[in-house]
Amino acid sequence: MRLDRSNLNLLYSTRYSKEIPDTYEWLLVDAIEGERRFIRSDELDASWSIFTPLLKELEAKKIAPDLHLYGSKGSVGSHYLAANYNVRWGDLASDE
């Protein structure tokens, strides 16, 4: 993988005139343009049937998202959740 700093320019014919973007980039462009080839309609229906009741409950109970600061390792709530299960950030990496 090679990182490439660039301005946000989704006109690939202008930005990438000498190379063809990889498949993942094309998938993102398709999604931005509303193309849904990467998900079947029954999968989309199943997703909405799962998440719609959850979204309605969050809205009805006025539950706000648990925000965290940019650059932090997560929200305060995520640290409490991890502590409930005796887990600390980085535990997996330190065991390997």
All heavy atoms as an XYZ file, in Angstrom:
784
protein
N       0.838     -1.159      0.000
C       0.000      0.000      0.000
C       0.892      1.234      0.000
O       1.935      1.255      0.631
C      -0.900      0.005      1.229
C      -1.754      1.231      1.262
S      -2.932      1.453      2.623
C      -2.728      0.149      3.708
N       0.448      2.260     -0.713
C       1.210      3.504     -0.786
C       0.274      4.653     -0.467
O      -0.787      4.783     -1.067
C       1.776      3.670     -2.186
C       2.557      4.946     -2.393
C       3.118      5.006     -3.802
N       2.125      4.859     -4.837
C       1.447      5.874     -5.385
N       1.637      7.101     -4.960
N       0.578      5.649     -6.344
N       0.603      5.474      0.522
C      -0.190      6.637      0.858
C       0.138      7.766     -0.100
O       1.280      7.951     -0.503
C       0.077      7.082      2.292
C      -0.276      6.071      3.373
C       0.091      6.634      4.745
C      -1.729      5.691      3.325
N      -0.880      8.526     -0.462
C      -0.699      9.617     -1.407
C      -1.496     10.811     -0.911
O      -2.714     10.725     -0.761
C      -1.192      9.185     -2.789
C      -0.976     10.236     -3.847
O      -0.137     11.131     -3.637
O      -1.644     10.163     -4.885
N      -0.839     11.905     -0.582
C      -1.518     13.113     -0.132
C      -2.055     13.833     -1.369
O      -1.332     14.002     -2.360
C      -0.563     14.020      0.612
C      -1.200     15.326      1.052
C      -0.220     16.149      1.776
N      -0.137     15.587      3.121
C       0.158     16.291      4.196
N       0.443     17.554      4.098
N       0.195     15.724      5.376
N      -3.321     14.231     -1.296
C      -3.897     14.953     -2.419
C      -5.057     15.800     -1.945
O      -5.576     15.625     -0.845
C      -4.381     13.978     -3.498
O      -5.499     13.256     -3.032
N      -5.461     16.726     -2.780
C      -6.663     17.494     -2.528
C      -7.863     16.595     -2.800
O      -7.767     15.643     -3.576
C      -6.729     18.711     -3.449
C      -5.600     19.684     -3.161
O      -5.179     19.835     -2.023
N      -5.104     20.329     -4.200
N      -8.993     16.902     -2.167
C     -10.188     16.115     -2.413
C     -10.673     16.438     -3.811
O     -11.276     17.466     -4.069
C     -11.270     16.409     -1.371
C     -12.543     15.618     -1.527
C     -12.258     14.124     -1.449
C     -13.539     16.007     -0.445
N     -10.371     15.558     -4.741
C     -10.749     15.740     -6.136
C     -11.226     14.392     -6.636
O     -10.435     13.485     -6.848
C      -9.544     16.215     -6.947
C      -9.860     16.352     -8.425
O     -10.954     16.042     -8.873
N      -8.891     16.817     -9.179
N     -12.533     14.244     -6.805
C     -13.081     12.965     -7.226
C     -13.183     12.832     -8.744
O     -13.773     11.895     -9.247
C     -14.449     12.745     -6.577
C     -14.385     12.667     -5.048
C     -15.775     12.473     -4.470
C     -13.470     11.560     -4.580
N     -12.609     13.758     -9.465
C     -12.545     13.644    -10.924
C     -11.287     12.854    -11.266
O     -10.222     13.397    -11.467
C     -12.527     15.018    -11.586
C     -13.762     15.872    -11.329
C     -13.568     17.264    -11.901
C     -14.989     15.208    -11.941
N     -11.416     11.528    -11.278
C     -10.245     10.674    -11.462
C      -9.560     10.893    -12.800
O      -8.352     10.724    -12.917
C     -10.630      9.212    -11.284
C     -10.733      8.846     -9.831
C     -11.954      8.796     -9.198
C      -9.592      8.601     -9.093
C     -12.040      8.492     -7.856
C      -9.676      8.294     -7.762
C     -10.902      8.234     -7.143
O     -10.973      7.943     -5.816
N     -10.313     11.290    -13.805
C      -9.676     11.530    -15.099
C      -8.682     12.682    -15.009
O      -7.694     12.718    -15.736
C     -10.730     11.834    -16.160
O     -11.467     12.996    -15.805
N      -8.910     13.617    -14.098
C      -7.987     14.733    -13.897
C      -6.885     14.367    -12.912
O      -5.705     14.566    -13.166
C      -8.751     15.953    -13.354
O      -9.798     16.269    -14.253
C      -7.830     17.142    -13.200
N      -7.278     13.803    -11.759
C      -6.326     13.530    -10.688
C      -5.402     12.361    -11.000
O      -4.237     12.371    -10.673
C      -7.107     13.267     -9.389
C      -6.255     12.855     -8.210
C      -5.304     13.967     -7.786
N      -4.504     13.558     -6.658
C      -3.317     12.977     -6.746
N      -2.795     12.721     -7.918
N      -2.644     12.656     -5.675
N      -5.933     11.304    -11.601
C      -5.162     10.098    -11.860
C      -5.076      9.832    -13.353
O      -5.515      8.809    -13.839
C      -5.786      8.898    -11.148
C      -5.745      9.015     -9.643
C      -6.863      9.397     -8.930
C      -4.577      8.741     -8.948
C      -6.824      9.506     -7.546
C      -4.529      8.856     -7.571
C      -5.652      9.244     -6.875
O      -5.602      9.348     -5.523
N      -4.506     10.739    -14.073
C      -4.446     10.575    -15.519
C      -3.443      9.507    -15.954
O      -3.558      8.953    -17.039
C      -4.098     11.911    -16.183
O      -2.850     12.369    -15.698
N      -2.458      9.182    -15.116
C      -1.425      8.227    -15.498
C      -1.606      6.853    -14.873
O      -0.949      5.908    -15.254
C      -0.045      8.766    -15.132
C       0.314     10.020    -15.903
C       1.671     10.530    -15.521
C       1.963     11.814    -16.276
N       3.181     12.459    -15.855
N      -2.478      6.725    -13.875
C      -2.674      5.434    -13.235
C      -4.157      5.219    -12.962
O      -4.913      6.160    -12.807
C      -1.880      5.324    -11.938
C      -2.290      6.341    -10.880
C      -1.436      6.249     -9.635
O      -0.282      6.688     -9.686
O      -1.946      5.744     -8.628
N      -4.550      3.986    -12.921
C      -5.937      3.649    -12.663
C      -6.100      3.360    -11.173
O      -5.345      2.565    -10.616
C      -6.358      2.415    -13.487
C      -6.218      2.742    -14.979
C      -7.782      1.989    -13.143
C      -6.436      1.548    -15.875
N      -7.081      3.993    -10.505
C      -7.275      3.729     -9.072
C      -7.626      2.264     -8.831
O      -8.210      1.600     -9.681
C      -8.462      4.612     -8.707
C      -8.585      5.594     -9.813
C      -7.999      4.957    -11.025
N      -7.280      1.768     -7.647
C      -7.586      0.376     -7.354
C      -9.078      0.178     -7.103
O      -9.853      1.124     -7.042
C      -6.734     -0.151     -6.198
C      -7.067      0.493     -4.859
O      -8.098      1.162     -4.740
O      -6.281      0.298     -3.926
N      -9.477     -1.038     -6.976
C     -10.884     -1.409     -6.882
C     -11.575     -0.752     -5.703
O     -12.719     -0.331     -5.808
C     -11.002     -2.941     -6.767
O     -10.293     -3.522     -7.856
C     -12.430     -3.378     -6.810
N     -10.898     -0.653     -4.571
C     -11.521     -0.063     -3.390
C     -11.905      1.395     -3.653
O     -12.973      1.849     -3.255
C     -10.577     -0.173     -2.198
C     -11.184      0.312     -0.910
C     -12.214     -0.407     -0.297
C     -10.755      1.478     -0.305
C     -12.777      0.027      0.884
C     -11.311      1.916      0.875
C     -12.320      1.193      1.462
O     -12.872      1.633      2.632
N     -11.035      2.129     -4.338
C     -11.346      3.523     -4.657
C     -12.567      3.607     -5.572
O     -13.417      4.474     -5.403
C     -10.141      4.205     -5.294
C      -9.017      4.435     -4.308
C      -7.753      4.934     -4.970
O      -7.630      4.846     -6.206
O      -6.885      5.426     -4.239
N     -12.657      2.709     -6.543
C     -13.825      2.704     -7.423
C     -15.085      2.391     -6.639
O     -16.155      2.952     -6.895
C     -13.647      1.703     -8.560
C     -12.710      2.196     -9.618
C     -11.477      1.698     -9.904
C     -12.909      3.307    -10.498
N     -10.898      2.425    -10.916
C     -11.756      3.419    -11.307
C     -13.934      4.216    -10.677
C     -11.614      4.396    -12.276
C     -13.784      5.196    -11.654
C     -12.640      5.272    -12.434
N     -14.999      1.486     -5.667
C     -16.146      1.149     -4.835
C     -16.631      2.376     -4.063
O     -17.832      2.634     -3.988
C     -15.780      0.024     -3.863
C     -16.865     -0.414     -2.894
C     -18.038     -1.023     -3.645
C     -16.301     -1.405     -1.902
N     -15.691      3.152     -3.506
C     -16.063      4.368     -2.789
C     -16.729      5.379     -3.714
O     -17.733      5.996     -3.357
C     -14.835      4.991     -2.130
C     -14.258      4.226     -0.947
C     -12.958      4.875     -0.478
C     -15.248      4.145      0.184
N     -16.189      5.548     -4.900
C     -16.785      6.473     -5.862
C     -18.197      6.010     -6.217
O     -19.133      6.812     -6.256
C     -15.912      6.606     -7.133
C     -16.645      7.375     -8.217
C     -14.597      7.285     -6.795
N     -18.377      4.711     -6.457
C     -19.706      4.178     -6.756
C     -20.678      4.457     -5.620
O     -21.826      4.850     -5.849
C     -19.644      2.672     -7.019
C     -19.033      2.336     -8.367
O     -18.898      3.250     -9.207
O     -18.684      1.159     -8.568
N     -20.238      4.268     -4.375
C     -21.109      4.499     -3.224
C     -21.490      5.970     -3.111
O     -22.646      6.302     -2.851
C     -20.415      4.031     -1.947
N     -20.533      6.862     -3.329
C     -20.796      8.296     -3.278
C     -21.816      8.690     -4.341
O     -22.688      9.523     -4.109
C     -19.485      9.094     -3.441
C     -18.625      8.932     -2.190
C     -19.758     10.570     -3.716
C     -17.206      9.423     -2.338
N     -21.726      8.068     -5.494
C     -22.644      8.378     -6.588
C     -23.984      7.655     -6.462
O     -24.855      7.815     -7.311
C     -21.984      8.044     -7.924
C     -20.806      8.943     -8.237
C     -20.093      8.568     -9.520
O     -20.316      7.454    -10.035
O     -19.290      9.393     -9.975
N     -24.161      6.867     -5.403
C     -25.439      6.202     -5.176
C     -25.568      4.838     -5.809
O     -26.642      4.232     -5.777
N     -24.506      4.318     -6.360
C     -24.523      2.976     -6.958
C     -24.589      1.938     -5.857
O     -23.860      2.018     -4.873
C     -23.272      2.769     -7.804
C     -23.158      1.419     -8.427
C     -24.274      1.101     -9.388
O     -24.541      1.936    -10.274
O     -24.884      0.043     -9.243
N     -25.466      0.948     -5.993
C     -25.625     -0.045     -4.925
C     -25.293     -1.451     -5.407
O     -25.858     -2.421     -4.930
C     -27.044      0.002     -4.380
C     -27.345      1.313     -3.698
C     -28.643      1.292     -2.992
N     -29.722      0.916     -3.883
C     -30.928      0.571     -3.498
N     -31.214      0.539     -2.227
N     -31.858      0.248     -4.359
N     -24.381     -1.593     -6.330
C     -24.010     -2.927     -6.813
C     -23.356     -3.777     -5.744
O     -23.367     -4.993     -5.821
C     -23.051     -2.819     -8.002
C     -23.726     -2.446     -9.285
C     -22.726     -2.456    -10.371
N     -21.840     -1.301    -10.159
C     -20.938     -0.906    -10.998
N     -20.730     -1.572    -12.109
N     -20.210      0.147    -10.764
N     -22.742     -3.151     -4.746
C     -21.987     -3.905     -3.756
C     -22.866     -4.450     -2.634
O     -22.375     -5.131     -1.749
C     -20.857     -3.052     -3.188
C     -21.302     -1.734     -2.607
C     -21.630     -1.623     -1.274
C     -21.402     -0.620     -3.414
C     -22.039     -0.423     -0.745
C     -21.820      0.585     -2.891
C     -22.134      0.685     -1.566
N     -24.177     -4.158     -2.651
C     -25.085     -4.721     -1.653
C     -26.385     -5.105     -2.348
O     -26.916     -4.351     -3.152
C     -25.338     -3.741     -0.484
C     -26.188     -4.395      0.600
C     -25.971     -2.461     -0.960
C     -26.263     -3.592      1.882
N     -26.862     -6.308     -2.052
C     -28.112     -6.766     -2.653
C     -29.284     -6.096     -1.956
O     -29.195     -5.698     -0.795
C     -28.240     -8.287     -2.517
C     -27.185     -9.052     -3.263
C     -27.469    -10.548     -3.239
N     -28.158    -11.027     -2.060
C     -27.629    -11.855     -1.162
N     -26.393    -12.295     -1.323
N     -28.318    -12.264     -0.122
N     -30.400     -5.989     -2.645
C     -31.560     -5.316     -2.070
C     -32.089     -6.054     -0.843
O     -32.538     -5.419      0.118
C     -32.666     -5.144     -3.112
O     -33.093     -6.402     -3.588
N     -32.012     -7.393     -0.808
C     -32.482     -8.121      0.376
C     -31.567     -7.885      1.575
O     -32.018     -7.834      2.725
C     -32.639     -9.616      0.090
C     -31.345    -10.291     -0.325
O     -30.498     -9.632     -0.951
O     -31.198    -11.497     -0.048
N     -30.258     -7.679      1.319
C     -29.341     -7.348      2.401
C     -29.656     -5.962      2.962
O     -29.630     -5.752      4.178
C     -27.896     -7.373      1.910
C     -27.380     -8.745      1.551
C     -26.005     -8.690      0.905
O     -25.764     -7.836      0.042
O     -25.174     -9.517      1.310
N     -29.948     -5.039      2.066
C     -30.292     -3.690      2.492
C     -31.582     -3.697      3.305
O     -31.666     -3.071      4.363
C     -30.435     -2.781      1.271
C     -30.699     -1.306      1.533
C     -29.566     -0.695      2.343
C     -30.875     -0.573      0.214
N     -32.585     -4.439      2.853
C     -33.851     -4.554      3.594
C     -33.623     -5.165      4.973
O     -34.184     -4.704      5.971
C     -34.865     -5.392      2.810
C     -35.360     -4.701      1.557
O     -35.222     -3.464      1.472
O     -35.878     -5.408      0.669
N     -32.798     -6.209      5.040
C     -32.514     -6.843      6.326
C     -31.806     -5.877      7.268
O     -32.123     -5.824      8.465
C     -31.661     -8.096      6.114
N     -30.881     -5.094      6.748
C     -30.166     -4.115      7.571
C     -31.129     -3.093      8.158
O     -31.081     -2.791      9.350
C     -29.103     -3.392      6.743
O     -28.135     -4.287      6.297
N     -32.018     -2.565      7.299
C     -32.983     -1.576      7.791
C     -33.946     -2.194      8.790
O     -34.343     -1.543      9.762
C     -33.734     -0.921      6.643
C     -32.921      0.160      5.996
C     -32.425      0.172      4.722
C     -32.477      1.379      6.601
N     -31.701      1.316      4.514
C     -31.719      2.078      5.649
C     -32.636      1.940      7.864
C     -31.133      3.314      5.914
C     -32.060      3.179      8.128
C     -31.314      3.846      7.152
N     -34.331     -3.458      8.605
C     -35.260     -4.090      9.548
C     -34.612     -4.278     10.918
O     -35.295     -4.285     11.935
C     -35.765     -5.432      9.006
O     -34.742     -6.398      9.009
N     -33.285     -4.410     10.949
C     -32.567     -4.537     12.214
C     -32.358     -3.164     12.865
O     -32.594     -2.978     14.053
C     -31.204     -5.230     12.003
C     -31.427     -6.685     11.591
C     -30.329     -5.125     13.252
C     -30.177     -7.377     11.086
N     -31.924     -2.192     12.075
C     -31.524     -0.912     12.647
C     -32.663      0.084     12.840
O     -32.566      0.960     13.706
C     -30.401     -0.271     11.814
C     -29.093     -0.966     12.010
C     -28.584     -1.798     11.027
C     -28.386     -0.820     13.188
C     -27.387     -2.456     11.214
C     -27.183     -1.477     13.381
C     -26.685     -2.293     12.399
N     -33.742     -0.007     12.084
C     -34.831      0.957     12.225
C     -35.427      0.955     13.633
O     -35.583      2.030     14.229
C     -35.914      0.732     11.153
O     -35.313      0.925      9.867
C     -37.068      1.700     11.327
N     -35.752     -0.213     14.214
C     -36.271     -0.180     15.588
C     -35.266      0.421     16.580
O     -35.656      1.156     17.491
C     -36.534     -1.654     15.916
C     -36.663     -2.329     14.595
C     -35.788     -1.569     13.662
N     -34.001      0.129     16.392
C     -32.970      0.686     17.265
C     -32.915      2.204     17.136
O     -32.878      2.932     18.136
C     -31.606      0.075     16.935
C     -30.405      0.663     17.668
C     -30.515      0.413     19.161
C     -29.119      0.087     17.117
N     -32.923      2.702     15.907
C     -32.877      4.143     15.678
C     -34.107      4.833     16.260
O     -34.007      5.913     16.847
C     -32.750      4.436     14.184
C     -31.442      3.992     13.540
C     -31.510      4.141     12.029
C     -30.268      4.768     14.112
N     -35.281      4.198     16.139
C     -36.512      4.765     16.707
C     -36.434      4.822     18.226
O     -36.870      5.795     18.840
C     -37.726      3.957     16.253
C     -38.084      4.205     14.802
C     -39.320      3.436     14.398
C     -39.653      3.737     12.947
N     -40.839      3.017     12.504
N     -35.875      3.775     18.841
C     -35.731      3.761     20.293
C     -34.763      4.844     20.764
O     -35.029      5.546     21.744
C     -35.253      2.393     20.772
C     -35.133      2.306     22.281
C     -34.710      0.928     22.757
O     -34.734     -0.037     21.965
O     -34.342      0.818     23.939
N     -33.644      4.994     20.061
C     -32.686      6.042     20.415
C     -33.328      7.417     20.319
O     -33.115      8.281     21.176
C     -31.459      5.971     19.501
C     -30.548      4.756     19.661
C     -29.476      4.751     18.584
C     -29.933      4.716     21.042
N     -34.119      7.622     19.274
C     -34.786      8.909     19.089
C     -35.859      9.135     20.164
O     -35.945     10.217     20.742
C     -35.416      8.970     17.698
C     -36.014     10.320     17.369
C     -36.534     10.382     15.955
O     -36.306      9.443     15.172
O     -37.177     11.382     15.645
N     -36.661      8.103     20.452
C     -37.731      8.227     21.442
C     -37.175      8.499     22.836
O     -37.736      9.306     23.591
C     -38.580      6.959     21.456
N     -36.085      7.839     23.186
C     -35.491      8.014     24.518
C     -34.503      9.175     24.567
O     -33.890      9.428     25.600
C     -34.790      6.725     24.950
C     -35.753      5.577     25.191
C     -35.019      4.341     25.643
C     -35.990      3.199     25.924
N     -35.276      1.983     26.339
N     -34.333      9.848     23.413
C     -33.403     10.985     23.305
C     -32.001     10.622     23.801
O     -31.374     11.351     24.562
C     -33.954     12.200     24.039
C     -35.288     12.684     23.482
C     -35.690     13.990     24.063
C     -37.026     14.483     23.613
N     -37.506     14.247     22.324
N     -31.532      9.452     23.377
C     -30.202      8.984     23.751
C     -29.184      9.596     22.794
O     -29.268      9.413     21.583
C     -30.123      7.445     23.706
C     -31.095      6.850     24.718
C     -28.696      6.972     23.962
C     -31.234      5.352     24.638
N     -28.237     10.329     23.352
C     -27.212     10.989     22.533
C     -26.045     10.037     22.311
O     -25.759      9.189     23.158
C     -26.719     12.254     23.228
N     -25.358     10.182     21.198
C     -24.172      9.340     20.973
C     -23.094      9.635     22.012
O     -23.008     10.735     22.542
C     -23.689      9.734     19.569
C     -24.491     10.896     19.154
C     -25.602     11.101     20.121
N     -22.289      8.640     22.296
C     -21.188      8.771     23.246
C     -19.984      9.290     22.467
O     -19.295      8.531     21.790
C     -20.905      7.410     23.879
C     -20.035      7.502     25.112
O     -19.776      8.624     25.588
O     -19.624      6.437     25.602
N     -19.745     10.583     22.538
C     -18.705     11.217     21.730
C     -17.331     11.076     22.379
O     -17.213     10.887     23.589
C     -19.029     12.697     21.546
C     -20.388     12.997     20.919
C     -20.628     14.501     20.878
C     -20.491     12.398     19.532
N     -16.309     11.178     21.559
C     -14.943     11.199     22.072
C     -14.137     12.238     21.313
O     -14.471     12.596     20.190
C     -14.292      9.821     22.011
C     -14.084      9.297     20.627
N     -15.044      8.621     19.931
C     -13.008      9.365     19.818
C     -14.571      8.283     18.747
N     -13.344      8.718     18.652
N     -13.098     12.720     21.947
C     -12.263     13.750     21.354
C     -11.416     13.184     20.217
O     -10.958     12.039     20.280
C     -11.328     14.352     22.405
C     -12.007     15.103     23.554
C     -10.965     15.501     24.599
C     -12.716     16.332     23.030
N     -11.214     13.994     19.210
C     -10.348     13.610     18.101
C      -8.963     13.251     18.643
O      -8.390     13.966     19.450
C     -10.233     14.770     17.104
C      -9.251     14.514     15.999
C      -9.591     13.707     14.929
C      -7.983     15.066     16.037
C      -8.693     13.450     13.923
C      -7.077     14.824     15.030
C      -7.441     14.015     13.971
O      -6.539     13.772     12.977
N      -8.453     12.127     18.216
C      -7.123     11.684     18.635
C      -7.108     10.879     19.918
O      -6.075     10.345     20.291
N      -8.267     10.796     20.588
C      -8.300     10.025     21.836
C      -8.465      8.543     21.520
O      -8.720      8.159     20.394
C      -9.447     10.503     22.724
O     -10.691     10.134     22.170
N      -8.343      7.712     22.542
C      -8.491      6.271     22.354
C      -9.938      5.826     22.515
O     -10.221      4.638     22.580
C      -7.606      5.515     23.332
C      -6.139      5.647     23.025
C      -5.335      4.749     23.935
C      -3.872      4.797     23.554
N      -3.082      3.899     24.389
N     -10.853      6.756     22.611
C     -12.261      6.410     22.740
C     -12.950      7.293     23.751
O     -12.329      8.113     24.429
N     -14.249      7.131     23.847
C     -15.039      7.936     24.768
C     -14.853      7.450     26.196
O     -14.361      6.344     26.442
C     -16.513      7.836     24.382
O     -16.957      6.503     24.566
N     -15.292      8.268     27.127
C     -15.240      7.874     28.537
C     -16.080      6.613     28.732
O     -15.674      5.685     29.428
C     -15.745      9.031     29.433
C     -15.885      8.582     30.874
C     -14.812     10.223     29.328
N     -17.243      6.564     28.082
C     -18.110      5.399     28.200
C     -17.451      4.121     27.719
O     -17.661      3.052     28.298
N     -16.634      4.212     26.679
C     -15.968      3.005     26.183
C     -14.952      2.480     27.196
O     -14.757      1.273     27.319
C     -15.292      3.263     24.830
O     -14.220      4.178     24.964
N     -14.325      3.378     27.932
C     -13.376      2.951     28.961
C     -14.099      2.274     30.131
O     -13.622      1.287     30.674
C     -12.537      4.129     29.446
C     -11.579      4.621     28.413
N     -10.381      3.999     28.148
C     -11.660      5.665     27.554
C      -9.752      4.642     27.180
N     -10.509      5.660     26.808
N     -15.270      2.822     30.502
C     -16.065      2.173     31.553
C     -16.534      0.793     31.102
O     -16.503     -0.173     31.867
C     -17.271      3.032     31.937
C     -16.927      4.199     32.830
C     -17.170      5.500     32.423
C     -16.362      3.997     34.093
C     -16.860      6.570     33.239
C     -16.042      5.062     34.912
C     -16.298      6.351     34.486
O     -15.985      7.395     35.289
N     -16.974      0.693     29.842
C     -17.414     -0.601     29.313
C     -16.268     -1.617     29.354
O     -16.439     -2.751     29.795
C     -17.926     -0.440     27.882
C     -18.360     -1.714     27.173
C     -19.569     -2.336     27.878
C     -18.680     -1.421     25.715
N     -15.098     -1.200     28.905
C     -13.935     -2.093     28.918
C     -13.580     -2.505     30.348
O     -13.277     -3.674     30.614
C     -12.747     -1.401     28.246
N     -13.646     -1.546     31.280
C     -13.304     -1.844     32.674
C     -14.269     -2.862     33.274
O     -13.868     -3.705     34.081
C     -13.307     -0.563     33.499
N     -15.542     -2.817     32.849
C     -16.525     -3.790     33.347
C     -16.135     -5.220     32.990
O     -16.538     -6.164     33.658
C     -17.913     -3.497     32.799
C     -18.564     -2.316     33.485
O     -18.194     -1.957     34.594
N     -19.519     -1.705     32.822
N     -15.372     -5.378     31.914
C     -14.950     -6.707     31.467
C     -13.460     -6.934     31.696
O     -12.863     -7.822     31.117
C     -15.313     -6.900     29.990
C     -16.800     -6.940     29.795
C     -17.503     -5.799     29.450
C     -17.508     -8.119     29.991
C     -18.879     -5.832     29.295
C     -18.882     -8.165     29.838
C     -19.559     -7.015     29.491
O     -20.917     -7.051     29.351
N     -12.850     -6.069     32.535
C     -11.446     -6.181     32.896
C     -10.525     -6.148     31.664
O      -9.605     -6.943     31.537
C     -11.205     -7.456     33.722
C      -9.904     -7.370     34.492
O      -9.436     -6.270     34.796
N      -9.319     -8.502     34.806
N     -10.821     -5.225     30.767
C     -10.036     -5.064     29.548
C      -9.458     -3.653     29.533
O     -10.104     -2.694     29.922
C     -10.927     -5.274     28.290
C     -10.168     -4.941     27.021
C     -11.465     -6.682     28.250
N      -8.209     -3.536     29.090
C      -7.572     -2.237     28.911
C      -7.167     -2.091     27.459
O      -6.840     -3.071     26.799
C      -6.329     -2.114     29.797
C      -6.607     -2.087     31.274
C      -5.332     -1.875     32.095
N      -4.151     -2.496     31.526
C      -3.693     -3.693     31.865
N      -4.323     -4.410     32.759
N      -2.607     -4.178     31.302
N      -7.155     -0.867     26.954
C      -6.716     -0.631     25.585
C      -5.296     -1.129     25.426
O      -4.442     -0.876     26.264
C      -6.773      0.851     25.226
C      -8.142      1.430     25.278
C      -8.567      2.425     26.088
C      -9.276      1.042     24.489
N      -9.885      2.686     25.869
C     -10.353      1.845     24.887
C      -9.491      0.088     23.501
C     -11.612      1.746     24.323
C     -10.752     -0.018     22.943
C     -11.783      0.803     23.349
N      -5.026     -1.856     24.382
C      -3.684     -2.338     24.110
C      -3.382     -3.714     24.679
O      -2.303     -4.230     24.476
N      -4.337     -4.295     25.413
C      -4.100     -5.623     25.996
C      -3.763     -6.666     24.933
O      -2.905     -7.494     25.135
C      -5.316     -6.111     26.789
C      -5.335     -5.534     28.195
O      -4.341     -4.893     28.576
O      -6.338     -5.745     28.901
N      -4.424     -6.614     23.803
C      -4.186     -7.616     22.760
C      -2.776     -7.495     22.194
O      -2.102     -8.483     21.987
C      -5.223     -7.494     21.647
C      -6.648     -7.830     22.052
C      -7.591     -7.573     20.890
C      -6.748     -9.287     22.478
N      -2.328     -6.289     21.951
C      -1.001     -6.089     21.355
C       0.102     -6.497     22.318
O       1.133     -7.014     21.909
C      -0.836     -4.623     20.946
N      -0.100     -6.286     23.621
C       0.960     -6.593     24.578
C       1.118     -8.087     24.809
O       2.155     -8.542     25.232
C       0.676     -5.882     25.897
O      -0.521     -6.377     26.487
N       0.057     -8.881     24.529
C       0.142    -10.317     24.732
C       0.815    -11.064     23.596
O       1.214    -12.198     23.745
C      -1.269    -10.911     24.938
C      -1.862    -10.482     26.278
O      -1.083    -10.043     27.150
O      -3.084    -10.594     26.438
N       0.932    -10.433     22.443
C       1.452    -11.150     21.264
C       2.943    -11.146     21.203
O       3.695    -10.513     21.757
C       0.884    -10.536     19.994
C      -0.605    -10.790     19.896
C      -1.205    -10.128     18.666
O      -0.480     -9.435     17.935
O      -2.379    -10.320     18.438
